């Protein structure tokens, strides 16, 4: 509360200043990083329903009481009503995904400032599956019941495309 000021006829009251802080905000986007390169590019689209939090104790874990936000349309999120300070925004990891973008640097909020471009790239792991079978009639198509699955056959990803299974 400001102090009471008594003004009498012919006098002046000075130094009655009031400081005002306009609350700040932090916003950004969580996007599908289709190339998995950590860079938001063409074809990368926003992810709905992803949870982010302000890591108040800087332990890398979403703890009870830490402010959180959930992405909306286009993968956008926003933390509002922030007082001056430094904030660390983190993404809650979802099962089957990896964050491809570097963790953003702490964000400094100043009076009335809106910090933006705190973006997170997410890459979803993929699955490849199938069956090795005995193609009894040699037609290249699995026919049931004649073509049966084979056990003990090694299948590998040829990451260097040399047609050979390499160490590792």
C-alpha positions as CSV (number, residue, x, y, z in Angstrom):
1,X,0.0,0.0,0.0
2,X,1.3,3.5,-0.8
3,X,1.9,5.8,2.2
4,X,-0.7,8.4,3.0
5,X,0.2,11.9,1.8
6,X,-1.2,15.0,3.4
7,X,-1.2,18.0,1.1
8,X,-2.1,21.5,2.4
9,X,-2.9,24.6,0.5
10,X,0.1,25.9,-1.3
11,X,2.3,22.8,-0.7
12,X,3.5,20.1,-3.0
13,X,4.0,16.4,-2.5
14,X,6.8,14.9,-4.6
15,X,8.5,11.5,-4.9
16,X,5.2,9.6,-4.9
17,X,6.4,7.1,-7.5
18,X,4.9,3.7,-8.2
19,X,6.6,0.8,-9.9
20,X,4.6,-1.4,-12.1
21,X,5.6,-4.8,-13.5
22,X,3.7,-6.1,-16.5
23,X,3.6,-9.9,-16.3
24,X,5.5,-11.7,-19.1
25,X,5.1,-14.9,-21.1
26,X,7.0,-17.7,-22.8
27,X,5.6,-19.5,-25.9
28,X,6.7,-21.8,-28.6
29,X,5.9,-24.9,-30.6
30,X,6.3,-28.7,-30.3
31,X,6.7,-30.2,-33.7
32,X,7.1,-33.5,-35.4
33,X,10.7,-33.6,-36.7
34,X,10.2,-35.8,-39.7
35,X,14.0,-35.8,-40.6
36,X,15.0,-36.3,-37.0
37,X,17.7,-33.5,-37.5
38,X,16.6,-31.2,-34.7
39,X,15.8,-28.4,-37.1
40,X,12.3,-27.2,-37.8
41,X,11.8,-27.4,-41.6
42,X,9.4,-28.0,-44.4
43,X,7.0,-30.9,-43.6
44,X,7.5,-30.6,-39.8
45,X,4.0,-30.0,-38.3
46,X,2.8,-29.1,-34.8
47,X,1.9,-31.8,-32.2
48,X,-1.3,-31.5,-30.2
49,X,-1.5,-32.6,-26.6
50,X,2.2,-32.5,-25.6
51,X,3.0,-31.4,-22.0
52,X,5.7,-28.9,-21.2
53,X,6.7,-27.5,-17.8
54,X,8.8,-24.8,-16.2
55,X,11.6,-26.8,-14.4
56,X,11.6,-24.6,-11.3
57,X,14.2,-26.7,-9.4
58,X,16.2,-27.5,-12.6
59,X,16.3,-31.2,-12.0
60,X,15.0,-32.3,-15.4
61,X,12.0,-33.9,-13.9
62,X,8.4,-32.7,-14.0
63,X,7.6,-32.3,-10.3
64,X,4.3,-31.6,-8.5
65,X,3.7,-27.9,-8.2
66,X,5.7,-26.9,-11.3
67,X,3.8,-24.9,-13.8
68,X,2.8,-26.8,-17.0
69,X,1.1,-26.2,-20.3
70,X,-0.3,-28.5,-23.0
71,X,0.1,-27.9,-26.7
72,X,-2.9,-26.9,-28.7
73,X,-3.7,-26.6,-32.3
74,X,-0.5,-26.4,-34.4
75,X,1.6,-27.6,-31.4
76,X,1.7,-24.2,-29.8
77,X,2.0,-23.6,-26.0
78,X,2.2,-20.6,-23.8
79,X,3.1,-19.9,-20.2
80,X,1.6,-16.6,-19.1
81,X,1.5,-14.5,-15.9
82,X,5.2,-14.8,-15.3
83,X,7.1,-12.5,-13.0
84,X,10.6,-11.2,-13.8
85,X,13.1,-14.1,-13.7
86,X,14.9,-16.8,-15.5
87,X,12.9,-19.9,-16.5
88,X,13.8,-23.3,-17.9
89,X,11.2,-24.9,-20.1
90,X,11.2,-28.6,-20.6
91,X,9.2,-31.1,-22.6
92,X,7.7,-34.2,-20.9
93,X,9.0,-37.1,-22.9
94,X,6.3,-39.3,-24.5
95,X,6.8,-43.1,-24.9
96,X,8.2,-44.1,-28.2
97,X,9.7,-40.7,-29.0
98,X,12.9,-38.8,-28.7
99,X,13.5,-35.0,-28.5
100,X,15.6,-34.1,-31.4
101,X,16.1,-30.4,-30.7
102,X,18.6,-29.2,-28.1
103,X,17.1,-28.2,-24.8
104,X,16.4,-24.5,-25.0
105,X,18.6,-22.2,-23.0
106,X,17.0,-20.6,-19.9
107,X,14.6,-17.8,-20.8
108,X,14.8,-14.4,-19.1
109,X,11.4,-12.8,-18.6
110,X,11.3,-9.0,-18.3
111,X,8.3,-6.7,-17.7
112,X,5.8,-7.0,-20.4
113,X,8.1,-9.2,-22.6
114,X,6.9,-12.1,-24.5
115,X,9.7,-14.7,-25.1
116,X,9.1,-16.8,-28.2
117,X,10.8,-19.4,-30.4
118,X,11.2,-21.9,-27.5
119,X,10.5,-24.8,-29.9
120,X,10.9,-28.6,-29.4
121,X,11.4,-31.1,-32.2
122,X,10.1,-34.6,-31.5
123,X,10.9,-37.7,-33.6
124,X,8.7,-40.8,-33.2
125,X,10.4,-44.2,-33.3
126,X,9.2,-46.5,-36.1
127,X,8.8,-50.2,-36.2
128,X,9.6,-52.6,-39.0
129,X,8.1,-56.0,-38.8
130,X,7.3,-58.9,-41.0
131,X,7.8,-62.7,-41.3
132,X,10.4,-64.9,-43.0
133,X,8.6,-67.8,-44.6
134,X,9.1,-70.8,-46.8
135,X,7.7,-69.7,-50.2
136,X,6.8,-73.3,-51.2
137,X,5.5,-72.5,-54.7
138,X,8.1,-69.7,-55.4
139,X,5.6,-67.1,-56.4
140,X,6.9,-64.4,-54.1
141,X,3.7,-64.1,-52.2
142,X,2.8,-65.6,-48.8
143,X,0.1,-68.2,-49.4
144,X,-1.8,-69.6,-46.5
145,X,-1.6,-72.4,-45.4
146,X,1.2,-73.6,-47.7
147,X,3.9,-71.0,-46.8
148,X,5.0,-71.5,-43.2
149,X,7.1,-69.2,-41.0
150,X,10.8,-70.1,-40.6
151,X,12.7,-69.8,-37.3
152,X,16.3,-69.0,-36.8
153,X,16.8,-66.7,-39.8
154,X,18.7,-63.5,-39.1
155,X,17.2,-60.3,-40.4
156,X,19.2,-57.0,-40.2
157,X,19.1,-53.4,-41.2
158,X,21.6,-52.6,-43.9
159,X,22.4,-49.1,-42.8
160,X,25.3,-48.6,-45.2
161,X,23.5,-50.4,-48.1
162,X,26.4,-52.7,-48.9
163,X,24.3,-55.9,-49.0
164,X,26.2,-57.4,-46.2
165,X,25.6,-57.7,-42.5
166,X,28.4,-55.8,-40.8
167,X,29.5,-55.8,-37.2
168,X,27.2,-53.6,-35.1
